[in-house]
Amino acid sequence: METTMQQLQSRFQNLSDQIISRMDEMGTRIDDLEKNVAELMTQAGAEDHYKSNGIEERPSWPKH
């Protein structure tokens, strides 16, 4: 009985660790996505600015 409880506890701990790891990974992905969206919004705003002022060429954007 004690061995079974230890196995269950160990299994539960492993599953908990996996869930926490995946949540951390998703948090990092969401942060990256938010940063990329903000960069795109900034670029889109700059593009609109150049177009509205009749400027054909825009500076090249940094590639990441």
HURATA-V62370 format. One record per pair of residues at least 24 apart in sequence whose C-alpha atoms are under 8 Angstrom apart, sorted by sequence separation. I is the first residue (numbers start at 1). GAP is how many residues later the second one is. D is the distance in whole Angstrom. If there is no record, write none. Layout:
i & gap & d
I & GAP & D
I & GAP & D
This chain:
none
